[in-house]
Amino acid sequence: MTIITSTRNPRIQHVRALLNQRSARDEEGCYVVEGVRLCEEALASGIKPLEVYASSTLNERGRALVSSSGVEVCEVPDHVMDALSATENSQGILMVMPQQSKHLSTDVDFALILDQVRDPGNMGTILRSAAASGAQAVFLPSGNTDVFAPKVVRSGMGAHFRLCLVQREWPEIIKFCKEENSAVLHLMLAESGEGIPYWKMEMRQPLALVIGGEAEGACPEARLAIDSFVNIPMPGKFESLNAAVAASILLFEIVRQRSHE
């Protein structure tokens, strides 16, 4: 175990850069997972952490994680851990993880495509629902918030370790959905007030659900590729739903329909 007592230590500065800068995460291909529960999820997934940092006052549950991590642990005093933490109250443990996800199969029949989702909380919640509903791949073209940002990781509650996260641009996504996959995927865009009510849409076919951003919806490039539009009727006369709420409703409608095949 290495003991670090200064916030100016290069390793501490490195972790702070990963927490605060997308460019650092992109360049190094890694990100930070913080808190006992998320670190447990990380280790349970079988993905080996690159670095582990633990407070000298870490609780017994956290200590068990540290001892099972399989990598060298840096122990830090509470004031250093507080300086590292992206949360108001640190749980005393964080891990630097590789940006690794499940392999993209060419036998996908249930995919999710997120386009211009820029709110980190919404992104994390959508990923959590995608993992819970059994989505086999999540495509992330540029224009979305960073999927490995701390708030996204916290909101995802372990979804990052369960999903196949694919960062590709629209031409590549369309090629996969229409040519490279074993079945042609029907691209279905959630659109407020346009298209078919979701309970009337056939969702047992191989499909990719497209969720557009909170402010502007899906980009023009995405809209050109769409096969159909689906909406969530709102008798209360609201203009639209939160992107995470809409995505969750539609993801689990896919689950409901397929459970009645």
Residue, then its C-alpha position, 0 to 999 in steps of 0.5 A: m500500500t502506498i500512502i499519499t498525504s498531499t493534494r499536490n501529489p502527481r497521482i492525486q492531480h491525475v485523478r482530479a484531471l480525470l474527474n474534471q476534464r473530458s479531454a483527460r478521460d478521452e486521452e487516457g481512456c479511463y474514468v473515475v468510479e466513486g463510492v462503496r456501492l459503485c466500486e462493488e459493482a465495478l469489481a463484480s463486473g470483472i473489470k479490473p481497476l487501474e488504480v484504487y484510492a482509499s481513505s485511512t478511515l474507510n469503513e469495513r465494507g470498503r476495506a473488504l473491497v480494497s483488499s479484493s481489488g487486485v491492484e496496488v492501493c493508495e491510502v490517503p487522509d480524509h482531507v485528500m480524499d475530500a479534495l479528490s471527491a466529486t461529491e459533497n460527502s466522500q465515501g472514502i473510496l474511488m477507483v480509476m477504471p478503463q473505459q471498457s464495456k461489453h462487446l458489440s454483437t452483430d446479433v442485436d435486436f434491441a438497441l438504444i441510440l442517444d442523440q444530443v442528450r446533454d444533461p448528465g443526470n438524464m444520461g445516467t438515468i437513461l443508461r440505468s433504464a437501458a441496463a435494466s430493460g436488457a438493451q443489447a447496445v447503446f450507441l452514442p454519437s458525438g453531441n451527447t454529454d460525456v458518458f463517463a463524466p462523474k455525474v453520469v456514472r453516479s446516476g447510472m448506478g452501475a449501468h456502465f459495467r453492464l452495457c455495451l456502450v458504442q461511441r460512433e457517428w451516425p453514418e457508422i451507426i446506420k451502417f451497423c443497423k442496416e447492413e452489418n447486423s444480422a437483422v436489419l434494425h428498424l429505427m424508431l424515434a421518440e417524438s413529442g406529438e408526432g407519429i404513432p402512440y407507443w402502445k400501437m407501435e410494433m416493438r417486437q421487431p428488431l429495432a433501435l429506439v432513438i432518443g433525442g436531446e432535451a432542448e432540440g430533439a434529434c439532429p437532422e442527420a438522425r431524422l433522415a435515417i428514421d423509419s418511424f416516429v413514436n409518441i407518448p400521448m399526454p392528456g395533461k397537455f404537457e409539451s414534452l416529457n423529460a428525456a429520461v422519463a420518455a426513454s424509460i417508458l418506451l424501453f419498458e414498453i418494448v419489454r412488455q410487448r416482447s414478454h407477450e410474444 
